[in-house]
Amino acid sequence: MAGEAVLENPDVIVGCDAIVLFNGIVAGFAKDIDLDENLNQAPVEAIGAWKPRGFKSLKWDGTMNCTFHILAVKVQGLIPIDTSSPVAASAGYTFLFKQKSTGKRIASGVAHINTRNFGLSNNDLSNQRISFVLRDLKMQEAFN
């Protein structure tokens, strides 16, 4: 009817509509992913000025933290994480996050393992938490 408000239903990215790939392998058991981008802003200061005159980014760096379930048996969708040697531990991991329903890319980049830990609990499924340092991060067409 004329004059009625149209309810919007925006296409918000949600985890159940996402595909996560590491080195081209669809991650079947990734649970939580957090990315942090740091632009390392430094104040531009001047004698006689109480507040900064501006800010300048000194460098770029970032981290990505991922939680994966621990599986007792290797199955499809398990991402191999090798930290058995300095060479293996230094290897980069490419990643790509896509919206499953549209195929649009959300973000992509390259990361290296920094830390790894795991936990077992009576009240939750097992998990391992891997912290990566980012070498590159690009927001793609589905990141708005």
DSSP file (Angstrom, degrees, kcal/mol; ACC not computed):
  #  RESIDUE AA STRUCTURE BP1 BP2  ACC     N-H-->O    O-->H-N    N-H-->O    O-->H-N    TCO  KAPPA ALPHA  PHI   PSI    X-CA   Y-CA   Z-CA
    1    1 A M    >         0   0    0      0, 0.0     3,-1.5     0, 0.0     2,-0.1   0.000 360.0 360.0 360.0 153.2    0.0    0.0    0.0
    2    2 A A  T 3   +     0   0    0      1,-0.2     3,-0.1     3,-0.0     0, 0.0  -0.383 360.0  19.6 -65.8 139.2    1.1    3.5   -0.6
    3    3 A G  T 3  S+     0   0    0      1,-0.3    -1,-0.2    -2,-0.1     2,-0.2   0.338  89.2 132.0  85.5  -6.7    2.9    5.2    2.3
    4    4 A E    <   -     0   0    0     -3,-1.5    -1,-0.3     1,-0.1     2,-0.2  -0.557  62.0-112.0 -79.2 143.6    3.8    1.9    4.0
    5    5 A A        -     0   0    0     -2,-0.2     2,-0.6    -3,-0.1    -1,-0.1  -0.497  24.7-131.8 -71.7 140.1    7.4    1.5    5.2
    6    6 A V        -     0   0    0     -2,-0.2     2,-0.5     1,-0.0    -1,-0.1  -0.845  18.3-133.7 -93.8 122.7    9.4   -1.1    3.3
    7    7 A L        -     0   0    0     -2,-0.6     2,-0.2     2,-0.0    -1,-0.0  -0.646  19.8-139.8 -78.3 124.0   11.3   -3.4    5.7
    8    8 A E        -     0   0    0     -2,-0.5    -1,-0.0     1,-0.0     0, 0.0  -0.556  16.1-169.5 -81.4 148.2   14.8   -3.8    4.6
    9    9 A N        -     0   0    0     -2,-0.2    -1,-0.0     2,-0.0    -2,-0.0  -0.700  19.0-158.2-133.5  81.0   16.5   -7.2    4.8
   10   10 A P        -     0   0    0      0, 0.0     2,-1.6     0, 0.0    -2,-0.0  -0.221  25.1-111.7 -66.2 151.3   20.2   -6.5    4.1
   11   11 A D        -     0   0    0      2,-0.0     2,-0.4     0, 0.0    -2,-0.0  -0.629  45.6-178.0 -82.6  83.7   22.5   -9.3    2.9
   12   12 A V        -     0   0    0     -2,-1.6     2,-0.3     1,-0.1     0, 0.0  -0.695  29.1-116.4 -88.1 135.1   24.6   -9.6    6.1
   13   13 A I        -     0   0    0     -2,-0.4     2,-0.3   129,-0.1     5,-0.1  -0.540  38.3-178.7 -71.1 130.9   27.5  -12.1    6.0
   14   14 A V    >   -     0   0    0     -2,-0.3     3,-1.7     1,-0.1     0, 0.0  -0.940  37.4-114.6-130.0 154.6   27.0  -14.8    8.6
   15   15 A G  G >  S+     0   0    0     -2,-0.3     3,-1.5     1,-0.3    -1,-0.1   0.829 113.0  57.8 -58.1 -36.4   29.3  -17.8    9.4
   16   16 A C  G 3  S+     0   0    0      1,-0.3    -1,-0.3     3,-0.0    -3,-0.0   0.620 108.3  48.6 -73.4  -9.2   26.8  -20.4    8.3
   17   17 A D  G <  S+     0   0    0     -3,-1.7    83,-2.7    83,-0.1    84,-0.5  -0.023  97.9  95.0-114.1  27.6   26.8  -18.8    4.8
   18   18 A A  E <   -A   99   0A   0     -3,-1.5     2,-0.4    81,-0.3    81,-0.2  -0.894  56.8-154.1-121.0 150.4   30.6  -18.6    4.5
   19   19 A I  E     -A   98   0A   0     79,-2.9    79,-2.7    -2,-0.3     2,-0.5  -0.988  12.1-160.3-118.9 131.4   33.2  -20.9    3.0
   20   20 A V  E     -A   97   0A   0     -2,-0.4     7,-3.5     7,-0.4     2,-0.4  -0.956   7.5-171.4-115.1 125.7   36.8  -20.7    4.4
   21   21 A L  E     -AB  96  26A   0     75,-2.6    75,-1.9    -2,-0.5     2,-0.5  -0.964   8.9-170.7-119.4 135.0   39.7  -22.0    2.4
   22   22 A F  E >  S-AB  95  25A   0      3,-2.4     3,-2.3    -2,-0.4    73,-0.2  -0.994  83.2 -14.9-120.0 123.4   43.3  -22.5    3.6
   23   23 A N  T 3  S-     0   0    0     71,-2.7    -1,-0.1    -2,-0.5    72,-0.1   0.853 130.5 -54.8  50.1  38.3   45.8  -23.3    0.8
   24   24 A G  T 3  S+     0   0    0      1,-0.2     2,-0.5    70,-0.2    -1,-0.3   0.417 113.1 119.9  81.3  -1.6   42.8  -24.0   -1.5
   25   25 A I  E <   -B   22   0A   0     -3,-2.3    -3,-2.4    52,-0.0     2,-0.4  -0.837  68.7-121.2 -99.4 130.0   41.3  -26.6    0.9
   26   26 A V  E     -B   21   0A   0     -2,-0.5     2,-0.8    -5,-0.2    -5,-0.3  -0.560  26.7-131.0 -68.8 122.5   37.8  -25.9    2.2
   27   27 A A        +     0   0    0     -7,-3.5     3,-0.4    -2,-0.4    -7,-0.4  -0.666  27.9 180.0 -79.1 108.5   38.1  -25.8    6.0
   28   28 A G  S    S+     0   0    0     49,-2.1    -1,-0.2    -2,-0.8    50,-0.2   0.601  76.2  39.7 -85.1 -11.7   35.4  -28.1    7.3
   29   29 A F  S    S+     0   0    0     48,-0.7    40,-2.2    40,-0.1     2,-0.4   0.091  73.6 128.6-131.9  24.7   36.1  -27.7   11.0
   30   30 A A  E     +C   68   0A   0     -3,-0.4    38,-0.3    38,-0.2     3,-0.1  -0.680  28.1 177.1 -78.6 134.4   36.9  -24.0   11.5
   31   31 A K  E     +     0   0A   0     36,-4.0     2,-0.4     1,-0.4    37,-0.2   0.839  59.1  11.3-108.1 -49.5   34.8  -22.6   14.3
   32   32 A D  E     -C   67   0A   0     35,-0.9    35,-2.5     2,-0.0     2,-0.4  -0.993  57.9-172.2-136.0 140.7   35.7  -19.0   15.0
   33   33 A I  E     -C   66   0A   0     -2,-0.4     2,-0.4    33,-0.2    33,-0.2  -0.996   3.2-179.5-135.8 130.0   37.9  -16.6   13.0
   34   34 A D  E     -C   65   0A   0     31,-2.6    31,-2.9    -2,-0.4     2,-0.4  -0.997   6.4-166.1-128.5 130.4   39.0  -13.1   14.1
   35   35 A L  E     -C   64   0A   0     -2,-0.4     2,-0.4    29,-0.2    29,-0.2  -0.950   1.2-168.5-115.9 137.3   41.2  -10.8   12.0
   36   36 A D  E     -C   63   0A   0     27,-3.1    27,-2.2    -2,-0.4     2,-0.5  -0.992   2.8-165.0-125.8 129.3   43.0   -7.7   13.3
   37   37 A E  E     -C   62   0A   0     -2,-0.4     2,-0.5    25,-0.2    25,-0.2  -0.956   6.4-163.8-113.1 128.0   44.6   -5.1   11.1
   38   38 A N  E     -C   61   0A   0     23,-3.5    23,-2.1    -2,-0.5    -2,-0.0  -0.956  15.7-178.5-118.5 120.8   47.0   -2.6   12.8
   39   39 A L        -     0   0    0     -2,-0.5    20,-0.7    21,-0.2    19,-0.5   0.416  35.3-136.3 -97.0   0.1   47.9    0.6   11.0
   40   40 A N        -     0   0    0     17,-0.2    18,-2.4    18,-0.2    19,-0.3   0.915  24.2-158.4  46.5  63.8   50.3    1.7   13.8
   41   41 A Q  E     -G   57   0B   0     16,-0.2    16,-0.2    17,-0.1    -1,-0.2  -0.534   8.6-166.7 -74.7 134.2   49.2    5.3   13.9
   42   42 A A  E     -G   56   0B   0     14,-2.3    14,-2.4    -2,-0.3     2,-0.2  -0.963  23.8-113.0-120.5 140.2   51.7    7.8   15.5
   43   43 A P  E     -G   55   0B   0      0, 0.0     2,-0.8     0, 0.0    12,-0.3  -0.462  16.1-135.3 -73.5 141.8   50.7   11.3   16.4
   44   44 A V  E     -G   54   0B   0     10,-2.9     9,-3.4    -2,-0.2    10,-0.8  -0.880  35.9-170.5 -92.1 111.6   52.3   14.3   14.6
   45   45 A E        -     0   0    0     -2,-0.8     2,-0.3     7,-0.2     5,-0.1  -0.690  13.5-168.6-108.8 157.6   53.2   16.6   17.4
   46   46 A A    >   -     0   0    0      3,-0.4     3,-2.1    -2,-0.3     2,-0.1  -0.999  32.3-102.6-144.8 142.1   54.4   20.2   17.5
   47   47 A I  T 3  S+     0   0    0     -2,-0.3     3,-0.1     1,-0.3     0, 0.0  -0.410 111.1  24.8 -60.5 135.3   55.9   22.4   20.2
   48   48 A G  T 3  S+     0   0    0      1,-0.2     2,-0.5    -2,-0.1    -1,-0.3   0.369 100.1 104.6  88.4  -5.2   53.2   24.8   21.4
   49   49 A A    <   -     0   0    0     -3,-2.1    -3,-0.4     1,-0.1    -1,-0.2  -0.944  50.4-167.1-112.1 124.6   50.4   22.5   20.4
   50   50 A W  S    S+     0   0    0     -2,-0.5    -1,-0.1    -3,-0.1     3,-0.1   0.884  76.2  48.6 -75.9 -38.9   48.6   20.6   23.1
   51   51 A K  S    S-     0   0    0      1,-0.1    -5,-0.2    -6,-0.0     0, 0.0  -0.671 102.5 -88.3 -99.6 155.1   46.7   18.2   20.7
   52   52 A P        -     0   0    0      0, 0.0    -7,-0.2     0, 0.0    -1,-0.1  -0.283  25.2-140.7 -58.5 146.4   48.3   16.2   17.9
   53   53 A R  S    S-     0   0    0     -9,-3.4     2,-0.3     1,-0.2    -8,-0.1   0.630  73.3 -47.5 -81.7 -14.9   48.4   18.1   14.6
   54   54 A G  E     -G   44   0B   0    -10,-0.8   -10,-2.9     2,-0.0     2,-0.3  -0.968  60.9 -96.9 171.2-169.0   47.5   14.8   12.8
   55   55 A F  E     -G   43   0B   0     -2,-0.3     2,-0.4   -12,-0.3   -14,-0.1  -0.980  20.8-161.3-138.7 151.3   48.4   11.2   12.6
   56   56 A K  E     -G   42   0B   0    -14,-2.4   -14,-2.3    -2,-0.3     2,-0.4  -0.998  22.3-126.2-135.3 130.8   50.7    9.1   10.3
   57   57 A S  E     -G   41   0B   0     -2,-0.4   -16,-0.2   -16,-0.2   -17,-0.2  -0.637  21.4-170.9 -74.9 126.1   50.6    5.4    9.8
   58   58 A L        -     0   0    0    -18,-2.4     2,-0.3   -19,-0.5   -18,-0.2   0.814  61.6 -22.3 -89.9 -33.6   54.1    4.0   10.4
   59   59 A K        -     0   0    0    -20,-0.7     2,-0.4   -19,-0.3    -1,-0.3  -0.972  59.8-115.2-166.3 168.1   53.6    0.4    9.2
   60   60 A W        +     0   0    0     -2,-0.3     2,-0.3    -3,-0.1   -21,-0.2  -0.933  38.5 148.8-114.4 137.5   51.0   -2.2    8.6
   61   61 A D  E     +C   38   0A   0    -23,-2.1   -23,-3.5    -2,-0.4     2,-0.3  -0.967  13.9 179.8-154.8 169.4   50.7   -5.5   10.4
   62   62 A G  E     -C   37   0A   0     72,-0.5    72,-2.7    -2,-0.3     2,-0.3  -0.991  15.2-142.2-164.2 167.1   47.9   -7.9   11.4
   63   63 A T  E     -CD  36 133A   0    -27,-2.2   -27,-3.1    -2,-0.3     2,-0.4  -0.947   4.5-159.1-135.0 156.6   46.9  -11.1   13.1
   64   64 A M  E     -CD  35 132A   0     68,-1.9    68,-3.6    -2,-0.3     2,-0.5  -0.991   7.0-163.5-136.0 128.2   44.3  -13.8   12.5
   65   65 A N  E     -CD  34 131A   0    -31,-2.9   -31,-2.6    -2,-0.4     2,-0.4  -0.954  10.8-177.2-114.3 129.7   43.1  -16.1   15.2
   66   66 A C  E     -CD  33 130A   0     64,-2.7    64,-3.1    -2,-0.5     2,-0.5  -0.971  15.9-152.9-128.1 140.1   41.3  -19.3   14.2
   67   67 A T  E     -CD  32 129A   0    -35,-2.5   -36,-4.0    -2,-0.4   -35,-0.9  -0.961  18.4-178.2-111.0 128.3   39.7  -22.0   16.3
   68   68 A F  E     -CD  30 128A   0     60,-2.8    60,-3.1    -2,-0.5   -38,-0.2  -0.941  29.1-114.1-122.6 144.7   39.5  -25.5   14.8
   69   69 A H        -     0   0    0    -40,-2.2     2,-0.5    -2,-0.4    58,-0.3  -0.511  31.3-122.5 -70.8 148.1   37.9  -28.6   16.2
   70   70 A I        -     0   0    0     56,-0.4     2,-0.4    -2,-0.2    56,-0.2  -0.837  27.7-158.8 -92.8 125.6   40.4  -31.4   17.0
   71   71 A L        -     0   0    0     -2,-0.5     3,-0.1     1,-0.1   -42,-0.0  -0.865  18.3-149.1-108.2 140.5   39.6  -34.6   15.2
   72   72 A A  S    S+     0   0    0     -2,-0.4     2,-0.4     1,-0.1    -1,-0.1   0.713  88.9  38.7 -76.9 -21.4   40.8  -38.0   16.2
   73   73 A V  S    S-     0   0    0      0, 0.0     2,-0.2     0, 0.0    -1,-0.1  -0.991  91.8-110.8-132.2 137.5   40.8  -39.2   12.6
   74   74 A K        +     0   0    0     -2,-0.4     2,-0.3    -3,-0.1    -2,-0.0  -0.492  46.5 165.8 -67.9 131.0   41.8  -37.3    9.4
   75   75 A V    >   -     0   0    0     -2,-0.2     3,-1.7    -4,-0.0     2,-0.1  -0.881  45.8 -70.4-137.1 169.5   38.8  -36.6    7.2
   76   76 A Q  T 3  S+     0   0    0     -2,-0.3     3,-0.1     1,-0.2   -49,-0.0  -0.392 118.9  35.8 -61.4 137.1   38.1  -34.3    4.3
   77   77 A G  T 3  S+     0   0    0      1,-0.4   -49,-2.1    -2,-0.1   -48,-0.7   0.314  82.2 129.3  99.0  -7.0   38.1  -30.6    5.4
   78   78 A L    <   -     0   0    0     -3,-1.7    -1,-0.4   -51,-0.2   -52,-0.0  -0.712  54.0-140.3 -81.9 125.5   40.8  -31.1    7.9
   79   79 A I        -     0   0    0     -2,-0.5     2,-0.4    -3,-0.1   -56,-0.1  -0.774  16.1-129.3 -89.0 118.5   43.5  -28.4    7.4
   80   80 A P        -     0   0    0      0, 0.0     2,-0.6     0, 0.0    -1,-0.0  -0.536  22.8-168.6 -70.6 124.7   47.0  -29.8    7.9
   81   81 A I        -     0   0    0     -2,-0.4     2,-0.6     2,-0.0     8,-0.1  -0.952   5.4-170.5-115.3 110.4   49.0  -27.6   10.3
   82   82 A D        +     0   0    0     -2,-0.6     9,-0.2     6,-0.2     3,-0.1  -0.900  26.9 151.8-111.2 116.2   52.6  -28.6   10.3
   83   83 A T        +     0   0    0     -2,-0.6    -1,-0.1     1,-0.1     6,-0.1  -0.029  38.8 116.7-123.1  28.0   55.0  -27.1   12.9
   84   84 A S  S    S+     0   0    0      2,-0.0    -1,-0.1     1,-0.0     3,-0.1   0.627  80.1  13.4 -77.2 -14.3   57.4  -30.1   13.0
   85   85 A S  S  > S-     0   0    0     -3,-0.1     4,-3.0     1,-0.1     5,-0.2  -0.967  81.5-102.1-152.7 164.7   60.4  -28.1   11.7
   86   86 A P  H  > S+     0   0    0      0, 0.0     4,-1.2     0, 0.0    -1,-0.1   0.875 122.1  50.3 -59.2 -36.1   61.6  -24.6   11.1
   87   87 A V  H  4 S+     0   0    0      2,-0.2     4,-0.5     1,-0.2     3,-0.4   0.949 114.0  42.9 -67.2 -48.3   60.9  -24.9    7.4
   88   88 A A  H >4 S+     0   0    0      1,-0.2     3,-1.1     2,-0.2    -6,-0.2   0.906 113.5  52.1 -64.3 -41.1   57.4  -26.3    7.9
   89   89 A A  H 3< S+     0   0    0     -4,-3.0    24,-0.3     1,-0.2    -1,-0.2   0.735 107.6  53.2 -69.0 -21.5   56.6  -23.7   10.6
   90   90 A S  T 3< S+     0   0    0     -4,-1.2    -1,-0.2    -3,-0.4    -2,-0.2   0.517  82.5 117.6 -89.7  -5.8   57.7  -20.9    8.4
   91   91 A A    <   -     0   0    0     -3,-1.1    22,-0.5    -4,-0.5     2,-0.2  -0.306  63.8-123.6 -65.3 143.8   55.4  -21.9    5.5
   92   92 A G  E     - E   0 112A   0     20,-0.1     2,-0.5    18,-0.0    20,-0.2  -0.553  14.0-147.3 -85.4 153.1   52.7  -19.4    4.5
   93   93 A Y  E     - E   0 111A   0     18,-3.3    18,-2.4    -2,-0.2     2,-0.3  -0.984   7.6-148.7-119.7 120.4   49.0  -20.2    4.4
   94   94 A T  E     - E   0 110A   0     -2,-0.5   -71,-2.7    16,-0.2     2,-0.4  -0.659  20.2-167.6 -81.3 145.9   46.8  -18.5    1.8
   95   95 A F  E     -AE  22 109A   0     14,-2.3    14,-1.9    -2,-0.3     2,-0.3  -0.982  14.3-176.2-136.2 150.8   43.3  -18.0    2.9
   96   96 A L  E     -AE  21 108A   0    -75,-1.9   -75,-2.6    -2,-0.4     2,-0.5  -0.977   8.6-160.9-145.3 128.3   40.1  -17.0    1.2
   97   97 A F  E     +AE  20 107A   0     10,-2.9     9,-3.6    -2,-0.3    10,-1.2  -0.954  19.3 179.3-110.8 128.6   36.7  -16.3    2.8
   98   98 A K  E     -AE  19 105A   0    -79,-2.7   -79,-2.9    -2,-0.5     2,-0.6  -0.921  34.7-114.7-128.9 152.8   33.7  -16.5    0.5
   99   99 A Q  E  >  -A   18   0A   0      5,-3.1     4,-2.8    -2,-0.3     3,-0.3  -0.791  26.4-151.1 -82.9 120.5   29.9  -16.1    0.8
  100  100 A K  T  4 S+     0   0    0    -83,-2.7    -1,-0.2    -2,-0.6   -82,-0.1   0.890  89.1  52.4 -62.4 -42.8   28.5  -19.5    0.0
  101  101 A S  T  4 S+     0   0    0    -84,-0.5    -1,-0.2     1,-0.2   -83,-0.1   0.796 126.6  20.4 -69.8 -29.3   25.2  -18.3   -1.3
  102  102 A T  T  4 S-     0   0    0     -3,-0.3    -2,-0.2     2,-0.2    -1,-0.2   0.620  92.2-128.5-113.3 -18.0   26.6  -15.8   -3.9
  103  103 A G     <  +     0   0    0     -4,-2.8    -3,-0.1     1,-0.3     2,-0.1   0.438  57.5 148.1  79.7  -1.0   30.2  -17.0   -4.4
  104  104 A K        -     0   0    0     -5,-0.2    -5,-3.1    -6,-0.1     2,-0.3  -0.399  50.5-116.5 -69.3 143.7   31.4  -13.5   -3.7
  105  105 A R  E     -E   98   0A   0     -7,-0.2    37,-3.0     1,-0.2    38,-0.3  -0.626  26.7-175.7 -82.0 137.1   34.8  -13.1   -2.0
  106  106 A I  E     -     0   0A   0     -9,-3.6    34,-2.7     1,-0.4     2,-0.3   0.866  65.0 -23.0 -95.0 -53.0   34.8  -11.5    1.5
  107  107 A A  E     -EF  97 139A   0    -10,-1.2   -10,-2.9    32,-0.3    -1,-0.4  -0.986  56.0-173.3-157.7 156.4   38.6  -11.4    2.2
  108  108 A S  E     +EF  96 138A   0     30,-2.2    30,-3.2    -2,-0.3     2,-0.3  -0.966  19.8 124.4-148.1 163.3   41.8  -13.0    1.2
  109  109 A G  E     -EF  95 137A   0    -14,-1.9   -14,-2.3    -2,-0.3     2,-0.4  -0.993  49.0 -82.6 173.1-167.7   45.5  -13.0    2.2
  110  110 A V  E     +EF  94 136A   0     26,-1.5    25,-3.0    -2,-0.3    26,-1.7  -0.993  39.2 177.3-130.6 135.6   48.6  -14.8    3.4
  111  111 A A  E     -EF  93 134A   0    -18,-2.4   -18,-3.3    -2,-0.4     2,-0.4  -0.940  17.6-149.4-138.2 158.4   49.4  -15.7    7.0
  112  112 A H  E     -EF  92 133A   0     21,-2.4    21,-2.8    -2,-0.3   -20,-0.1  -0.984  33.7-103.1-128.2 140.7   52.0  -17.6    8.9
  113  113 A I  E     + F   0 132A   0    -22,-0.5    19,-0.3    -2,-0.4     3,-0.1  -0.397  41.2 166.8 -64.0 132.4   51.5  -19.5   12.2
  114  114 A N  E     +     0   0A   0     17,-3.5     2,-0.3     1,-0.5    18,-0.2   0.746  64.0   1.6-110.5 -52.5   52.7  -17.6   15.2
  115  115 A T  E     - F   0 131A   0     16,-1.7    16,-2.8     2,-0.0    -1,-0.5  -0.956  57.7-167.7-137.5 158.7   51.2  -19.6   18.2
  116  116 A R  E     + F   0 130A   0     -2,-0.3     2,-0.3    14,-0.2    14,-0.2  -0.993  13.7 159.7-145.9 134.7   49.2  -22.7   18.6
  117  117 A N  E     - F   0 129A   0     12,-2.2    12,-2.6    -2,-0.3     2,-0.3  -0.961  16.3-156.1-146.9 166.4   47.3  -24.1   21.6
  118  118 A F  E     - F   0 128A   0     -2,-0.3     2,-0.3    10,-0.3    10,-0.2  -0.965   2.3-159.2-143.1 162.2   44.6  -26.6   22.3
  119  119 A G  E     - F   0 127A   0      8,-2.6     8,-1.7    -2,-0.3     2,-0.4  -0.996   5.3-158.5-143.5 148.0   42.0  -27.3   25.0
  120  120 A L        +     0   0    0     -2,-0.3     2,-0.3     6,-0.2     5,-0.1  -0.963  19.8 173.9-122.5 143.2   39.9  -30.2   26.2
  121  121 A S        -     0   0    0      3,-0.5     3,-0.3    -2,-0.4     5,-0.1  -0.992  39.6-136.6-148.5 151.0   36.8  -29.8   28.3
  122  122 A N  S    S+     0   0    0     -2,-0.3    -1,-0.1     1,-0.2     3,-0.0   0.719 108.6  45.2 -75.0 -21.6   33.9  -31.8   29.7
  123  123 A N  S    S+     0   0    0      2,-0.1     2,-0.3    -3,-0.0    -1,-0.2   0.323 115.0  35.7-109.2   7.3   31.4  -29.1   28.6
  124  124 A D  S    S-     0   0    0     -3,-0.3    -3,-0.5     3,-0.0     2,-0.1  -0.972  86.9 -89.3-152.4 162.5   32.5  -28.2   25.1
  125  125 A L        -     0   0    0     -2,-0.3    -2,-0.1     1,-0.1    -6,-0.1  -0.432  56.1 -93.6 -71.7 151.8   33.9  -29.8   22.0
  126  126 A S        +     0   0    0    -56,-0.2   -56,-0.4    -2,-0.1     2,-0.3  -0.257  52.1 176.6 -62.9 153.2   37.7  -30.0   21.7
  127  127 A N  E     - F   0 119A   0     -8,-1.7    -8,-2.6   -58,-0.3     2,-0.4  -0.996  27.0-147.1-155.9 155.6   39.5  -27.2   19.9
  128  128 A Q  E     -DF  68 118A   0    -60,-3.1   -60,-2.8    -2,-0.3     2,-0.5  -0.988  16.4-148.4-122.5 139.6   42.8  -25.8   18.9
  129  129 A R  E     -DF  67 117A   0    -12,-2.6   -12,-2.2    -2,-0.4     2,-0.5  -0.929  13.4-169.2-110.2 123.4   43.4  -22.1   18.6
  130  130 A I  E     -DF  66 116A   0    -64,-3.1   -64,-2.7    -2,-0.5     2,-0.5  -0.956   6.7-157.9-117.4 128.5   46.0  -21.0   16.1
  131  131 A S  E     -DF  65 115A   0    -16,-2.8   -17,-3.5    -2,-0.5   -16,-1.7  -0.919  13.5-169.3-106.4 125.5   47.2  -17.4   15.9
  132  132 A F  E     -DF  64 113A   0    -68,-3.6   -68,-1.9    -2,-0.5     2,-0.4  -0.806  18.9-136.0-109.1 150.8   48.7  -16.3   12.6
  133  133 A V  E     -DF  63 112A   0    -21,-2.8   -21,-2.4    -2,-0.3     2,-0.4  -0.895  31.1-125.1 -98.1 140.8   50.6  -13.2   11.7
  134  134 A L  E     + F   0 111A   0    -72,-2.7   -72,-0.5    -2,-0.4   -23,-0.3  -0.692  29.7 177.9 -90.7 135.2   49.4  -11.6    8.5
  135  135 A R  E    S+     0   0A   0    -25,-3.0     2,-0.3     1,-0.4   -24,-0.2   0.686  79.7   3.0 -96.2 -29.9   51.7  -10.9    5.5
  136  136 A D  E     - F   0 110A   0    -26,-1.7   -26,-1.5     2,-0.0    -1,-0.4  -0.988  59.2-176.3-155.4 147.9   48.8   -9.6    3.4
  137  137 A L  E     - F   0 109A   0     -2,-0.3     2,-0.4   -28,-0.2   -28,-0.2  -0.958   4.0-177.0-148.1 127.9   45.1   -9.0    3.7
  138  138 A K  E     - F   0 108A   0    -30,-3.2   -30,-2.2    -2,-0.3     2,-0.4  -0.988  19.8-142.2-128.8 124.1   42.7   -7.8    1.1
  139  139 A M  E     - F   0 107A   0     -2,-0.4   -32,-0.3   -32,-0.2     2,-0.1  -0.690  30.0-154.9 -78.8 136.2   39.1   -7.0    1.6
  140  140 A Q    >   -     0   0    0    -34,-2.7     3,-2.0    -2,-0.4   -34,-0.1  -0.264  33.5 -71.2-109.0-168.4   37.1   -8.2   -1.4
  141  141 A E  T 3  S+     0   0    0      1,-0.3   -35,-0.2    -2,-0.1   -37,-0.1   0.702 125.6  53.7 -64.1 -23.2   33.8   -7.4   -3.1
  142  142 A A  T 3  S+     0   0    0    -37,-3.0     2,-0.8     1,-0.1    -1,-0.3   0.359  87.7  89.8 -94.0   8.0   31.6   -8.9   -0.4
  143  143 A F    <         0   0    0     -3,-2.0    -1,-0.1   -38,-0.3    -4,-0.0  -0.847 360.0 360.0-105.1  98.5   33.2   -6.8    2.4
  144  144 A N              0   0    0     -2,-0.8    -1,-0.2    -5,-0.0    -3,-0.0   0.324 360.0 360.0-128.2 360.0   31.2   -3.6    2.6
